[in-house]
């Protein structure tokens, strides 16, 4: 149930008010399947919150629902009137969002006569990507197995998918993909008759909640099952293959939104094999999809994963920009580029990808990762919204001062026909959806934030906490104290000053400072006895800093102005280099690592205060994960501190234990 708990309302006065406002519902619009779901939701919620399920009529009632197509398509308005409340939506989907909004407010016991508002989402596309494989595994999944597939079959019991669709629409998600971007052999067949019935049935469930479904496809499908020996996007046979395949798919699944493609990335096939560029590759699919209103979502996570460490000019951080910037303006209208928030890969700290603010004539999605692949894998409590807020607030300077990422990805700055935000999901078949109960907050927060990027991280956490754990001040305060600093805490005890990684190879969990240092993936820290960091300056480094607009370029490029938290991302410095904080790099490393562990201890204290205030199962689950987090934080602290102590030979000023 996650945040859709609908606890019974304790306050008698408020309960009476709710009863009087919602005693009956006057439906002043046509019923359709989405409206039905909305009504079902409010009836269920009322029954649970006040023990009464309102009846629905076409003639009179204190709560009025109607549709007015003059409003924004996904916008809704709530108005209090003498006799009750009126909800007006721009469409059925908007009515559904309005119902969830009202239910959220009621769970916070917002006075009903002050509920007047108009809400519309900032981003048109609000999407989730699943990395589920049909064998039942979830790539980078930390919450159990897939609830879509098992043993190369769709799971027959779809109850969980139904519940999931409710959860997603309750926070305004309107699009999703259901299979991994790494499309393996079996999954390539999702667009064939072998699976299209089940694809359709799954899509129908999501459609009832206003969510459009997409599929990840294998770029080499013409070879995989088309009987061709090429996937060259300019080959007439390949063009025909895709036209026919798409036509067939849409005949069977008319509501499909389109395709998501990971091409020429981490050993996946793509147009490079045929000496074609990514615009040629994407446009060919776009032409096939256009007659059906379908779109191509094309990922920019393209880099050379076979790098030689001696080659100090090749830089993975540069790759997306180098590949895609020259193609700006060459993509068809129904292509959208999907860009990870940073130039590397969902690290605890990265600068914002310079492609955002760079591309001016291309549709774009910003990609986040809700699954905490590099952020503790849903075993550590890390609230991600503060990080994402920083990304969205970043001033790219693309059109002078004040060109923030949030306004670019929403399509407000450049004229884009498709725009929005997408994120890699963090759910699985674990009883609590997300492994760590607290990780539900990241899914909830993702939806809320991309609906309205101006919501504060506090406000979002507060809403979630009240709905998930109730309104008891004691509970709410302690949980807020735990979640709010948790990103900074994780950063403190893991990799310092923007350098990233330092994790074990392949599974990416736990400290291993040199794990990737001797691999070809291009994620180096270059630490030696004299210093650490990657020189990405224009003059002596990889030149990555030069991919930003002038103001940011200069800030990052100069050692003096580069912000501390990204220092090692842009510069190679001696351990004795003094930070803006006044500390040396080495002392900063020691201090943050000792502090991070203490902060996790404080988190545990907070949680322990909630014994008997939170149900036993969730209390115990979270306690166990926090204990594990503390164990891992100590491990990180000790391994990092010892490593840099041995490399640098410099003592901790405070003489704490370093092994
Ligand atoms: O971070 C890397 C992950 C891969 C993932 C890839 C991507 C789906 O380690 O597991 O593959 O990113 O985003 O494509």
Boltz pocket constraint, residues with backbone or C-beta under 6 A from the ligand:
constraints:
  - pocket:
      binder: B
      contacts: [[A, 131], [A, 139], [A, 140], [A, 181], [A, 182], [A, 262], [A, 301], [A, 345], [A, 373], [A, 506]]
      max_distance: 6.0
